[in-house]
Amino acid sequence: MDMQKLFSHLFATDAASLGRRFFRLTFFFLAIGGLLAMVMRWQLAWPALKPETYTSLFSLHGSVMVFYVAIPMLTCAFGYALIPRLINASNTAFPRLGAASFWLLACGGAILLASPFLQGGGAQSGWTAYPPLASLRLNENFDAQSAWYVSLFIFSISALLSALNFAVTIVTSRHAMRMLDMPMTVWSQLITALITLLATPVLMAALLMAFLDHQTITVGSSAYRFTSFFLPDHWAPQSRFSGAAGAGEPILWQHLFWFYAHPAVYIMILPAMGMVSDILAFYASKRLSGYRTIIVCMSAIAVLGFVVWAHHMFQSGMNPTLGTLFSISTMLIAVPSAVEVFNWLATLWGGRIRLTVPMLHALAFVGLFVIGGMSGIFLASPPVNIQLHDTYFVVAHIHYVLFGGTLFGIFAGLTHWFTPITGRVLGKRLGQLHFWLTFVFFNCTFFGMHALGLSGFPRRVAEYANYESFAHFRGLNVFITISALVLGATQLILVANFLWSYWFGPRASDSSSFPAKVAPLPSR
């Protein structure tokens, strides 16, 4: 490939090319995040790492999986690959914004992956970076925590560019298609884009303030902070520019971060809901039941997602009356989700269901999302939340939502649209083997964590064998670790199936097993 072709390939602005590049990039980050998870599980079964190394691992794992896998894969990768195709547009409204979004995401991810090699040995404050924990180490140099802030700021710009591109494309570039004729996949991307445009600037402001808080400057023998937005009096006695000595408030970071991060949960789940809606209808050979109802429900989820953020902060000492309001709103958000589930079941009822690989993943999405949502209802109650906070019950809940929901939704979308995107037919037997092994070992890995959490086993503990009160958890932890390792190895089947089918699989036009229609049935 000569330089001109290489340049045109790397900087192509057509939606199809951008979609493929986003898929490659996010799958690379998925592999990194998965390897980190397996190392963490190995540590919990057979400890070998220092506590600070383990802390860096789970901080990097959470950051990679949330910000560089789930969000960009569901929004950017599927968005560029599917939105123009499903609304009959030739390209997105702003092709260069798409290319800029890709390269910004790649740069942000590179900075995050380089952070463990910087001063501080990696960010050690989790993917939430609560202060003052995030400012335990103060250096004049650009350290690992600073790199974390910069990486997420760049990610935020990338997300905003793609969200703006998708929203304008969907509203203005439909050819002979009304809004109420759009597939649910497109509706979910539009609602997700609006959430991103409203929530992400709040995260960017918080990241900028935290980055400035983290920086120091030395004058003579004295060290001065630039600012102290989030640092209290006893933590930051000197401040150069803030005008007050350590007048910050750590809880402010939690408010700003979760005001973004809880809507971000729906940025990660709504596109999967849209794809699953279309896939269930297609393989049930029926029109989607409650088309307008599902649109209303997704819109309600988007709105309510902005008013429930403080249920992550029941431990912060908030006024009980305020906690009650957030508890009620959190339980209320389960209503539109439940209505969607009932519409999916109504779509399946009486249909000619074909248990293809995409359909299996879509059905698994529904079941596992319900389990994750039900455990979320428990955590919505302040007394229960206070008891289970920072236990493995929370780990089980978030993974049932974001692995059981997000990743099974991703697998459903990938296997359903693999043929129209690549022109090749995906291997059926390998696809079924991948699904069943993933489904079984996912539940073996994460369902037992509910029992660990209910027994009080804390998360973010690098080694528990030396603590007598945790010793009896060893057997279950070893079982979970073995299941997690098998679950990770199972994903190699998906990779092998994709690569083999992409290069050597039968072409769609040459295969009698290829369905006549590759797009979902019209929704109404």
C-alpha positions as MATLAB code, in Angstrom:
seq = 'MDMQKLFSHLFATDAASLGRRFFRLTFFFLAIGGLLAMVMRWQLAWPALKPETYTSLFSLHGSVMVFYVAIPMLTCAFGYALIPRLINASNTAFPRLGAASFWLLACGGAILLASPFLQGGGAQSGWTAYPPLASLRLNENFDAQSAWYVSLFIFSISALLSALNFAVTIVTSRHAMRMLDMPMTVWSQLITALITLLATPVLMAALLMAFLDHQTITVGSSAYRFTSFFLPDHWAPQSRFSGAAGAGEPILWQHLFWFYAHPAVYIMILPAMGMVSDILAFYASKRLSGYRTIIVCMSAIAVLGFVVWAHHMFQSGMNPTLGTLFSISTMLIAVPSAVEVFNWLATLWGGRIRLTVPMLHALAFVGLFVIGGMSGIFLASPPVNIQLHDTYFVVAHIHYVLFGGTLFGIFAGLTHWFTPITGRVLGKRLGQLHFWLTFVFFNCTFFGMHALGLSGFPRRVAEYANYESFAHFRGLNVFITISALVLGATQLILVANFLWSYWFGPRASDSSSFPAKVAPLPSR';
ca = [
       0.000    0.000    0.000;
       1.536    3.304   -1.080;
       1.514    6.376    1.154;
      -1.434    7.986   -0.622;
      -3.627    4.922   -0.125;
      -2.479    4.593    3.478;
      -3.306    8.245    4.154;
      -6.727    7.943    2.521;
      -7.429    4.811    4.564;
      -6.362    6.299    7.902;
      -8.165    9.593    7.401;
     -11.237    8.420    5.495;
     -14.392   10.282    6.449;
     -17.090    7.998    5.052;
     -19.300    6.483    7.735;
     -18.654    2.849    6.821;
     -14.881    3.230    7.140;
     -15.236    5.161   10.397;
     -17.484    2.457   11.814;
     -14.952   -0.261   11.042;
     -12.115    1.793   12.544;
     -14.095    2.468   15.716;
     -14.843   -1.251   16.000;
     -11.159   -2.151   15.671;
     -10.099    0.459   18.218;
     -12.733   -0.407   20.807;
     -12.098   -4.142   20.416;
      -8.438   -3.449   21.130;
      -9.409   -1.642   24.328;
     -11.835   -4.468   25.154;
      -8.958   -6.939   24.960;
      -6.838   -4.758   27.267;
      -9.694   -4.311   29.747;
     -10.479   -8.030   29.700;
      -6.860   -8.975   30.365;
      -6.765   -6.552   33.290;
      -9.914   -8.159   34.699;
      -8.394  -11.634   34.518;
      -5.226  -10.467   36.270;
      -7.386   -8.946   39.017;
      -9.337  -12.176   39.455;
      -6.099  -14.192   39.545;
      -4.871  -11.913   42.323;
      -8.017  -12.535   44.385;
      -7.630  -16.321   44.078;
      -3.847  -16.604   44.241;
      -2.382  -13.299   45.541;
       0.930  -12.220   44.028;
       0.689   -8.440   43.504;
       1.323   -5.510   45.783;
      -1.835   -3.739   46.976;
      -0.957   -0.543   45.106;
      -0.464   -2.522   41.869;
      -3.876   -4.140   42.278;
      -5.406   -0.722   42.935;
      -3.898    0.604   39.708;
      -5.221   -2.435   37.831;
      -8.849   -2.040   38.839;
      -8.672    1.725   38.301;
      -7.391    1.201   34.758;
      -9.829   -1.669   34.107;
     -12.885    0.375   35.046;
     -11.736    3.449   33.131;
     -10.953    1.494   29.958;
     -14.160   -0.524   29.985;
     -16.507    2.403   30.637;
     -14.923    5.227   28.664;
     -13.070    3.405   25.880;
     -15.149    0.276   25.266;
     -18.836    0.454   26.217;
     -19.572    4.086   25.372;
     -17.633    4.462   22.078;
     -18.493    0.998   20.774;
     -22.240    1.363   21.283;
     -22.431    4.981   20.163;
     -19.593    5.647   17.720;
     -18.865    2.216   16.202;
     -22.496    1.152   15.759;
     -23.567    4.722   15.070;
     -21.282    5.265   12.094;
     -21.824    1.733   10.797;
     -25.629    1.728   11.017;
     -27.209    5.198   11.162;
     -26.605    6.269    7.522;
     -27.525    2.778    6.319;
     -30.792    2.635    8.280;
     -32.012    6.120    7.306;
     -30.878    5.841    3.677;
     -28.277    8.607    3.981;
     -25.095    8.624    1.927;
     -22.950    9.741    4.868;
     -23.141   11.563    8.168;
     -23.852   15.287    8.240;
     -20.303   16.244    9.329;
     -17.873   13.580    8.054;
     -14.762   15.387    9.298;
     -16.162   15.570   12.816;
     -16.358   11.788   12.730;
     -12.716   11.465   11.724;
     -11.681   13.948   14.412;
     -13.713   12.000   16.977;
     -11.891    8.786   16.091;
      -8.406   10.221   16.384;
      -9.230   12.025   19.612;
     -10.486    8.758   21.086;
      -7.301    6.989   19.991;
      -5.108    9.720   21.528;
      -7.075    9.738   24.784;
      -6.856    5.974   25.046;
      -3.114    6.009   24.387;
      -2.625    8.508   27.231;
      -4.692    6.354   29.593;
      -2.769    3.177   28.715;
       0.532    5.044   29.187;
      -0.459    6.318   32.643;
       0.844    3.265   34.595;
       4.328    4.063   33.299;
       4.225    7.641   34.563;
       5.080    8.958   37.996;
       2.761    7.408   40.559;
       2.543    4.038   38.815;
      -0.983    4.488   37.516;
      -4.093    6.220   38.820;
      -5.135    4.561   42.089;
      -8.476    6.175   42.850;
     -10.778    3.912   40.829;
     -12.708    4.942   37.737;
     -14.573    7.530   39.851;
     -11.426    9.358   41.093;
     -12.904   10.669   44.332;
     -10.925   13.463   46.000;
      -9.001   13.732   48.209;
      -8.024   10.129   47.412;
      -7.185   11.177   43.855;
      -4.757   13.794   45.219;
      -2.787   11.647   47.642;
       0.306   12.179   45.527;
       1.160   15.720   44.586;
       3.957   16.271   42.126;
       5.150   19.123   40.010;
       5.479   16.720   37.092;
       2.745   15.269   34.930;
       1.868   12.117   36.884;
      -0.496    9.191   36.340;
      -3.536   10.852   37.896;
      -2.992   13.944   35.743;
      -2.878   11.672   32.696;
      -6.219   10.171   33.784;
      -7.835   13.615   33.845;
      -6.393   14.562   30.447;
      -7.394   11.235   28.899;
     -11.018   11.574   29.985;
     -11.151   15.207   28.877;
     -10.041   14.165   25.374;
     -12.546   11.293   25.424;
     -15.281   13.804   26.305;
     -14.472   15.985   23.290;
     -14.549   12.901   21.054;
     -17.945   11.876   22.448;
     -19.386   15.364   21.951;
     -18.265   15.534   18.319;
     -19.859   12.200   17.434;
     -23.053   12.979   19.375;
     -23.467   16.276   17.516;
     -22.806   14.504   14.225;
     -25.401   11.794   14.899;
     -28.109   14.149   16.149;
     -27.836   16.417   13.089;
     -27.597   13.460   10.712;
     -30.726   11.770   12.062;
     -32.766   14.977   12.092;
     -31.714   16.371    8.703;
     -30.442   13.528    6.480;
     -33.376   11.106    6.318;
     -34.459   10.424    2.751;
     -38.211    9.816    2.388;
     -38.408    8.586    5.973;
     -40.502   10.094    8.724;
     -39.302   10.154   12.327;
     -41.928    7.587   13.309;
     -40.765    5.272   10.540;
     -37.201    5.046   11.838;
     -35.957    1.730   13.265;
     -35.635    1.664   17.043;
     -31.864    1.426   16.627;
     -31.855    4.932   15.160;
     -34.240    6.287   17.792;
     -32.008    4.980   20.570;
     -28.942    6.591   18.975;
     -30.748    9.932   18.715;
     -31.810    9.884   22.370;
     -28.309    8.783   23.416;
     -26.749   11.626   21.423;
     -28.957   14.146   23.239;
     -27.954   12.690   26.625;
     -24.286   12.933   25.635;
     -24.609   16.559   24.532;
     -26.272   17.558   27.820;
     -24.221   15.518   30.310;
     -20.667   15.474   28.960;
     -19.884   19.206   29.443;
     -20.495   18.728   33.174;
     -17.844   15.999   33.271;
     -15.430   18.194   31.315;
     -15.827   21.038   33.820;
     -15.256   18.663   36.742;
     -12.165   17.149   35.076;
     -10.665   20.582   34.454;
     -11.183   21.627   38.080;
      -9.784   18.341   39.404;
      -6.757   18.582   37.115;
      -5.984   22.069   38.408;
      -6.443   20.878   41.999;
      -3.918   18.150   41.346;
      -1.178   20.475   40.149;
       1.382   22.158   42.401;
       4.110   24.688   41.905;
       7.200   25.149   44.059;
       8.436   28.604   44.990;
      11.562   28.420   47.112;
      10.928   25.868   49.827;
       7.132   26.160   49.686;
       4.697   24.197   47.538;
       1.517   25.874   46.342;
      -1.598   24.460   44.772;
      -3.108   26.106   41.758;
      -6.658   25.663   43.051;
      -8.616   23.797   45.714;
     -12.082   23.281   44.231;
     -12.486   19.848   45.826;
      -9.917   19.867   48.630;
     -10.932   20.752   52.217;
      -9.131   22.991   54.723;
      -7.070   20.292   56.411;
      -5.945   18.886   53.058;
      -4.818   22.002   51.188;
      -3.443   24.582   53.634;
      -1.866   26.617   50.860;
      -3.377   27.770   47.585;
      -1.829   30.162   45.156;
      -4.760   31.343   43.072;
      -7.958   30.311   44.818;
      -7.891   33.234   47.261;
      -8.789   30.960   50.169;
      -6.767   28.319   51.931;
      -8.218   24.953   51.021;
     -11.824   26.116   50.760;
     -12.914   23.257   48.508;
     -15.538   20.568   49.010;
     -14.865   16.903   48.073;
     -18.590   16.147   47.798;
     -18.824   18.652   44.934;
     -16.793   16.289   42.744;
     -19.218   13.462   43.507;
     -22.199   15.612   42.496;
     -20.567   16.703   39.233;
     -19.161   13.284   38.378;
     -22.354   11.341   39.021;
     -24.482   13.964   37.286;
     -22.606   12.778   34.198;
     -21.883    9.171   35.120;
     -25.430    8.070   35.830;
     -26.747    9.343   32.479;
     -23.624    7.639   31.073;
     -25.089    4.319   32.233;
     -27.943    4.948   29.800;
     -25.509    6.111   27.124;
     -24.149    2.574   27.451;
     -27.497    0.768   27.593;
     -29.973    2.692   25.378;
     -28.244    1.869   22.045;
     -28.265   -1.795   23.074;
     -31.986   -1.511   23.910;
     -32.679   -0.077   20.468;
     -30.753   -2.799   18.642;
     -32.315   -5.562   20.731;
     -35.798   -4.167   20.006;
     -35.225   -4.439   16.259;
     -33.499   -7.827   16.497;
     -36.280   -9.385   18.583;
     -38.883   -8.181   16.091;
     -36.895   -9.420   13.112;
     -36.255  -12.944   14.395;
     -39.779  -13.253   15.807;
     -41.106  -12.334   12.327;
     -43.390   -9.719   13.872;
     -43.618   -5.987   14.031;
     -42.292   -4.455   17.205;
     -45.017   -4.288   19.831;
     -45.573   -0.832   21.328;
     -43.315    1.097   18.951;
     -44.340    4.540   20.223;
     -44.464    3.299   23.807;
     -40.833    2.202   23.634;
     -39.816    5.601   22.246;
     -41.619    7.297   25.147;
     -40.002    4.896   27.626;
     -36.488    5.531   26.304;
     -37.130    9.264   26.433;
     -38.393    8.942   30.014;
     -35.291    6.962   30.974;
     -33.141    9.716   29.465;
     -34.924   12.431   31.461;
     -35.048   10.505   34.745;
     -31.384    9.576   34.338;
     -30.516   13.198   35.096;
     -32.390   13.301   38.420;
     -31.178   10.160   40.194;
     -27.427   10.757   40.400;
     -27.233   11.163   44.200;
     -28.302    7.575   44.871;
     -24.565    6.913   44.443;
     -23.994    9.220   47.412;
     -26.204    7.822   50.176;
     -22.990    7.244   52.165;
     -21.977   10.895   51.955;
     -24.129   12.007   54.889;
     -26.880   13.731   52.905;
     -30.096   14.836   54.548;
     -32.390   11.760   54.898;
     -35.252   13.646   53.250;
     -33.078   14.359   50.228;
     -32.010   10.716   50.164;
     -35.652    9.667   50.150;
     -36.352   11.827   47.098;
     -33.454   10.280   45.178;
     -34.536    6.819   46.310;
     -38.064    7.370   44.963;
     -36.789    8.753   41.655;
     -34.438    5.773   41.313;
     -37.285    3.325   41.808;
     -39.396    5.343   39.388;
     -36.845    4.934   36.604;
     -37.438    1.183   36.762;
     -40.993    1.730   35.469;
     -40.166    2.658   31.838;
     -37.518   -0.086   31.777;
     -40.138   -2.613   32.901;
     -42.583   -1.363   30.269;
     -39.919   -1.938   27.609;
     -39.405   -5.493   28.845;
     -43.148   -6.150   28.614;
     -43.155   -4.805   25.040;
     -40.279   -7.105   24.136;
     -42.166  -10.068   25.595;
     -45.300   -9.011   23.694;
     -43.220   -8.911   20.504;
     -42.103  -12.492   21.102;
     -45.580  -13.732   22.041;
     -47.099  -15.600   19.135;
     -44.138  -14.968   16.854;
     -42.323  -17.463   14.655;
     -39.145  -17.287   16.735;
     -35.878  -18.299   15.093;
     -33.174  -19.015   17.665;
     -30.315  -17.650   15.607;
     -27.109  -16.434   17.229;
     -28.225  -12.751   17.276;
     -31.579  -13.793   18.760;
     -29.876  -15.805   21.507;
     -27.760  -12.805   22.465;
     -30.805  -10.532   22.388;
     -32.801  -12.869   24.645;
     -29.839  -13.094   27.027;
     -29.708   -9.291   27.082;
     -33.338   -9.133   28.217;
     -32.933  -11.716   30.978;
     -29.642  -10.411   32.353;
     -30.759   -6.784   32.153;
     -33.785   -7.702   34.280;
     -31.528   -9.313   36.902;
     -29.270   -6.246   36.945;
     -32.252   -3.937   37.187;
     -33.777   -5.884   40.076;
     -30.548   -5.703   42.096;
     -30.537   -1.971   41.351;
     -33.947   -1.668   43.004;
     -32.445   -3.078   46.204;
     -29.605   -0.545   46.061;
     -32.103    2.281   45.544;
     -33.153    1.941   49.192;
     -30.801    4.037   51.396;
     -30.705    1.564   54.342;
     -29.910   -1.355   52.046;
     -27.460    0.741   50.022;
     -25.563    1.802   53.123;
     -25.230   -1.840   54.172;
     -24.162   -3.127   50.735;
     -22.093   -0.130   49.623;
     -18.550   -1.076   48.582;
     -19.326   -4.790   48.678;
     -19.322   -7.300   45.854;
     -23.099   -6.935   45.560;
     -22.428   -3.619   43.790;
     -19.838   -5.303   41.561;
     -22.407   -7.962   40.606;
     -25.089   -5.337   39.927;
     -22.963   -3.146   37.664;
     -21.639   -6.118   35.687;
     -25.104   -7.576   35.133;
     -26.113   -4.211   33.695;
     -22.937   -3.347   31.786;
     -21.687   -6.807   30.809;
     -24.921   -8.755   30.804;
     -26.689   -5.809   29.222;
     -24.166   -3.836   27.226;
     -21.897   -6.607   25.949;
     -24.678   -9.057   25.103;
     -26.366   -6.186   23.262;
     -23.095   -5.565   21.432;
     -22.789   -9.259   20.539;
     -26.374   -9.268   19.266;
     -25.748   -6.223   17.081;
     -22.420   -7.519   15.780;
     -23.746  -10.927   14.787;
     -26.964   -9.511   13.280;
     -25.329   -6.820   11.153;
     -22.085   -8.672   10.390;
     -23.305   -9.759    6.952;
     -24.672   -6.439    5.661;
     -21.540   -4.647    6.884;
     -18.959   -7.138    5.593;
     -20.816   -9.040    2.857;
     -19.790  -12.340    4.494;
     -21.789  -14.906    6.473;
     -20.759  -15.459   10.084;
     -20.072  -19.038   11.172;
     -23.194  -20.379   12.903;
     -21.710  -23.198   14.982;
     -18.872  -21.116   16.374;
     -21.381  -18.356   17.082;
     -23.597  -20.701   19.087;
     -20.613  -22.141   20.954;
     -19.459  -18.626   21.840;
     -22.925  -17.646   23.072;
     -23.528  -20.642   25.324;
     -20.069  -20.593   26.892;
     -20.291  -16.824   27.427;
     -23.786  -17.036   28.924;
     -22.955  -19.906   31.295;
     -19.613  -18.609   32.522;
     -20.851  -15.031   32.785;
     -23.420  -16.205   35.323;
     -20.867  -18.428   37.056;
     -18.589  -15.400   37.376;
     -20.977  -12.704   38.530;
     -24.023  -14.322   40.109;
     -22.038  -15.606   43.077;
     -20.831  -12.066   43.743;
     -24.312  -11.271   45.024;
     -23.768  -13.828   47.786;
     -20.321  -12.416   48.536;
     -21.744   -8.914   48.841;
     -24.665   -9.978   51.038;
     -22.096  -11.633   53.327;
     -20.176   -8.361   53.586;
     -17.194   -9.180   51.371;
     -15.684   -5.795   50.383;
     -14.567   -4.830   46.906;
     -11.213   -3.222   46.140;
      -9.334   -5.485   48.556;
      -6.132   -6.836   47.021;
      -5.589   -9.750   49.409;
      -8.005  -11.156   51.937;
      -6.330  -14.435   52.932;
      -4.552  -12.793   55.883;
      -7.862  -11.592   57.328;
      -9.549  -14.314   59.369;
     -13.020  -12.892   58.769;
     -12.558  -13.252   54.976;
     -10.845  -16.655   54.898;
     -14.061  -18.634   54.346;
     -14.672  -16.735   51.085;
     -11.686  -18.364   49.398;
     -13.577  -21.277   47.822;
     -16.188  -19.084   46.133;
     -13.527  -16.613   45.007;
     -11.469  -19.373   43.400;
     -14.601  -20.652   41.596;
     -15.371  -17.115   40.359;
     -11.775  -16.658   39.197;
     -11.757  -19.926   37.228;
     -15.094  -18.983   35.657;
     -13.756  -15.527   34.760;
     -10.683  -17.017   33.103;
     -12.836  -19.371   31.018;
     -15.165  -16.466   30.185;
     -12.205  -14.426   28.946;
     -10.805  -17.319   26.918;
     -14.248  -17.871   25.357;
     -14.032  -14.501   23.648;
     -11.226  -15.901   21.506;
     -13.924  -17.986   19.789;
     -15.712  -14.785   18.794;
     -12.479  -13.283   17.486;
     -11.628  -16.440   15.524;
     -15.153  -16.634   14.095;
     -15.088  -13.007   13.004;
     -11.644  -13.187   11.411;
     -12.297  -16.500    9.663;
     -15.693  -15.394    8.378;
     -14.371  -11.990    7.282;
     -11.532  -13.485    5.236;
     -12.789  -16.935    4.225;
     -16.513  -17.086    4.987;
     -19.080  -17.562    2.195;
     -20.250  -14.387    0.547;
     -23.806  -13.399    1.288;
     -24.975  -13.726   -2.319;
     -23.529  -17.228   -2.509;
     -25.140  -18.565    0.646;
     -28.664  -19.963    0.663;
     -28.740  -19.580    4.444;
     -28.438  -15.818    4.214;
     -31.802  -14.149    5.032;
     -33.490  -12.189    2.290;
     -33.759   -9.146    4.553;
     -30.846   -8.044    6.702;
     -32.451   -4.933    8.147;
     -35.043   -5.181   10.913;
     -38.700   -5.353    9.973;
     -40.454   -1.982    9.775;
     -41.515   -1.041   13.260;
     -45.093   -0.221   12.366;
];
